[in-house]
Structures are given as C-alpha cells and as structure tokens.
Amino acid sequence: MESKAAAIKDEPIPDLFRQLSADMSLLIRQEMKLARAEFTDKGKKAAKSAGFFGTSALFGLAAFGALTITIVAALSLLVPVWVAALIVTVVYGAVAAGAALIGKSSLENVGAPIPEQTVRSVKADIDEIHDGIQRAR
C-alpha cells in the first residue's frame, strides 16, 4: 500500500483528478447497474403478488355471477329467498377476505422497494473513500 501511496504523491494533480473522475464514473455506473438489477427482481416479485390479487378478483366476480343464482335458487327451496341471498353473500365475503389475506401476505414478503444491496455497497464505497483520505493524511 505504501508504494501505491508514494506513486500517487509523484503524479501531477490534473492526472490525479482525471483518474478520480474516471474511477467515480465507473463506480457510479456499477452502482446504477446493481440498483437496476435489484429493482427488476423486486418488481417481478411484486408483479406476482399483484397477479394473485387480480386472480382473486376475477374468480370472485365469476363465482359471484355464475354460482350466486344457482345457490340462491337451491337455498330458496328451504328458506325464504332473501335469507338464501344473505347466506350466499356472507360465504362469498369470507372467500374474498381469505384471498385478500393471501395476496397481502405474499406482497409483504417482497419487502420494501429499496435496493438494499446497492445501499450497502455505496456505504462501503463511502467508508473506503473516507478511510483512504484518512490514510493519505
């Protein structure tokens, strides 16, 4: 490390600034690439969770439209029609609530939309730069 520090001391200031600029540009490009990859991964997971919500809504509507009439008609043979409709409504509400809870649980597993690996990497880069400045003094 001492030989590198000695070599840096012998270089002209403009050359050091050029090297610093090139290194910072490379570092920023690499960090942006990492952040993009993390956002893509989290987006895919969030899309999967959204798909579960969409599926639950689609099947809830289809079931409501197709089965409600049949079930109400069958129950109306035993109880008044309004009671049969109320029973069907309560059952459908319970099914919809269960699907929503599953979708919510799946969405919570995605985590916050923060590129955590990139944040750790940038913090490490800042610490390394800070340590390098302290060693140079």
Buried (B, 14 or more C-beta within 10 A) or exposed (E): EEEEEEEEEEEEEEEEEEEEEEEEEEBEEEBEEBBEEBBEEBEEBBEEBBEBBEEBBEEBEEBBEEEBEEBBEEBBEEEEEEEBBBBBEEBBEEBBEEBBEBBEEBBEEBEEEEBEBBBEBBEEBEEEBEEEEEEEE
